[in-house]
Amino acid sequence: MDKSRLEIKVGLFVAIGLVLIVTSMVWFSQGASLFRSTYDLKLHTANVGGLKQQAGVLLAGVNVGTVQDIRIDPSGTNVTVLLQIYKDRPIYHDAQFIIESSGFLGDQYVAVVPTTNSLPVLTNGADVQCKAPFDLQEAARSAKDVIDDVKVTLNKVNSSVDALQAKVLNAETLGKLMSDVHDVTERAKGTLNDLDGLIATNHGQVNTAVSNVVQFSVQLTQFGSSASSLLAASSNNITDSLNNIHDLTLQARQLLQNVQSGQGVAGELLESGQAATNVLLLTENLAVTTSNLNKLGLWHLLWSHAPPGTNTIKPVTLVSPPRRQ
């Protein structure tokens, strides 16, 4: 065999072996295996961040597959990530998919967070949704905007404070304020001195008034106690009196009702027409009698006949009330 051809064959064999070794190392470093069956999942997200092919898929921290391909949708709004999952690692429909990073600046991977596992298991070609990864640069830009807004607000506050100090808290305003406070305190002090003098001058009258108030309160307390005792002792008598008044009222009401309805002696007399006529005649006779007394005198009326022209008394027909049945 030609020596040059042998060297070429040996070099080609060594190169192929090195390629296979490197490929195997990369494959096994991602947790993949040539001898394990897998199924595919289509992961849809708005942004994959720095996720790359052959990145790991971790279920509760355990490697269960790899990222096979990353494709942008024709609409340009979403990204589809093709996951290759080991068949012996089932993932349920209620699991959550999140793109996370290893550490603060480490490589990104797809994290699968199981929940209750109450829904069916995902099958080959199933579509799932994924939360976009945390964008550090976007957060920094948002923080910068917030800081700028805070700076603007602080500048406005500083301007307001400066204007307040210039217009309100200047020396002239503070001096006037302190002068007003001094006047108020002086007036308050004078009022207190006058009050102390008034109390000192009328000390006796004040003590007498206070004593009178105390005595009156004591007497009022004693009167209240006496009234309570009297009411307690006479409670039965008061109750009996009230009951008697109530009974008397009922009897008077019943009497009036009997009179109005024509019942009883008074009612029967009022209902009788002859009794009413007798009452009228009796009234006229009383008027005649009083008139004759005024003109003739008592003895002349009793022992002499009535002269012509004097009033005569009309006879009254007595009517006895009907007997009760």
Helices and strands as residue ranges (DSSP letters): H 3-29, E 38-45, E 56-59, E 62-72, E 79-86, E 96-101, E 108-113, E 126-131, H 136-167, H 171-201, H 203-233, H 235-261, H 264-271, H 273-296, H 298-303
